[in-house]
């Protein structure tokens, strides 16, 4: 598929140079150019003449309904998911009308399925992260408000593309408790042709459905009026995100066909598929819309990457140990597909180091076995427990959440968005780690959190807990001394992202209306953005001893 390049002709000003730099203090940049409303936003509603793009001339509900034109941002604050869904409903209705004009069969068979899949949606976590990052970085004027909702809707369409095509690649018959799109459309024509032909047709149609969702997402971005001076950065982030999403999924497939069992590659895939795509990129887009400076954006992205890695680690555990909870995806899906996750790669590394031939035999036999029985899966679970891989991964996920929240709490943010964004990040990671207290109510968002209770004050950096102290610090146990090097860390603007198997758990779906926005000034400098590789995020414990 060849995505169209999203372009924008609505923002003004020279394209900014996007660099993440370490500054001693990095307050959020507040844009001038318009009266400030009672909720801290700027400017007034755009006139109809100022609107352009695919949505031009159509009503935009709840944008300018209140005094001063700020009812829209308050309504979205109360229920971001509903606000994004309203934008999706409006845009999808127009896309369906245009599709029907192209061809009624195409509209009914493909376009309607894409629309329904997107509208049923999930928890809209990525679009909520984008929204609250924009609010936490001081955004909230009319242009940034509508842009955030439209980009949030575009992210949801991109997720439709990812999930529909992911189900084809994973041969998953169900999604969200319903038949997967390829299975549904294949069944529609199954009575007229042989089953294998109907199945192949369904898969091909689903690939096209994913392409259509991606095209619609690009249309939304291209037709969005962006705040002055942000267009170049937003387009760059969006363009990179699409490419990196494909790269992340390809690495997953490539690992299956080559039988890669490298821990470093498993970590790289986890970073691509969840840490960046599900958390860090939405945060970066929201910060860009608000005009946040590089240090603020970098600190948010650093926190988001840790939260996203924690989610993926817990998702890996859940895939093996959790029963089907209405998703239609049975436990052990990654094992059956032969995917080398951080959990199984670490178990293999531990087994190789200990000379545990039984554990290695069980893992070799199970990975990629499509007819994996419950007894086979239980054997794998036993190996994951016995090697200590399960305990290590669960503990590391908790530490990553604690590290991410410490970084988040050190960033000076607007209270209008900082509180809801923090809650959403905690929920996205699956909850607050054991022993780490939540930030006391009423304390500023930039208050640094202490070390989680019960974690060691010191621990050698770069070594998994419980692995030999003589092992080189920069290499996970069992991984080759030479070969795939630690992945070079790209800048946050170019950080790779990929598609996840599942969305992070949803955060709050509604938040109370916020009062006047007053940004808290940090009592201490925000931490400089760290140039972490996926391996260092998982292997390093040096932060666990920091207050």
Secondary structure as GFF3:
##gff-version 3
##sequence-region A 1 547
A	DSSP	three_ten_helix	48	50	.	.	.	ID=ss1
A	DSSP	three_ten_helix	67	69	.	.	.	ID=ss2
A	DSSP	alpha_helix	71	78	.	.	.	ID=ss3
A	DSSP	alpha_helix	80	102	.	.	.	ID=ss4
A	DSSP	alpha_helix	104	106	.	.	.	ID=ss5
A	DSSP	pi_helix	107	111	.	.	.	ID=ss6
A	DSSP	alpha_helix	112	120	.	.	.	ID=ss7
A	DSSP	alpha_helix	125	136	.	.	.	ID=ss8
A	DSSP	alpha_helix	142	170	.	.	.	ID=ss9
A	DSSP	beta_strand	174	175	.	.	.	ID=ss10
A	DSSP	beta_strand	178	179	.	.	.	ID=ss11
A	DSSP	alpha_helix	181	188	.	.	.	ID=ss12
A	DSSP	alpha_helix	195	222	.	.	.	ID=ss13
A	DSSP	alpha_helix	231	258	.	.	.	ID=ss14
A	DSSP	alpha_helix	263	270	.	.	.	ID=ss15
A	DSSP	pi_helix	271	280	.	.	.	ID=ss16
A	DSSP	alpha_helix	281	290	.	.	.	ID=ss17
A	DSSP	alpha_helix	294	321	.	.	.	ID=ss18
A	DSSP	alpha_helix	333	337	.	.	.	ID=ss19
A	DSSP	alpha_helix	342	354	.	.	.	ID=ss20
A	DSSP	alpha_helix	357	366	.	.	.	ID=ss21
A	DSSP	alpha_helix	374	386	.	.	.	ID=ss22
A	DSSP	alpha_helix	389	409	.	.	.	ID=ss23
A	DSSP	alpha_helix	415	428	.	.	.	ID=ss24
A	DSSP	three_ten_helix	492	494	.	.	.	ID=ss25
A	DSSP	alpha_helix	534	539	.	.	.	ID=ss26
A	DSSP	three_ten_helix	542	545	.	.	.	ID=ss27
###
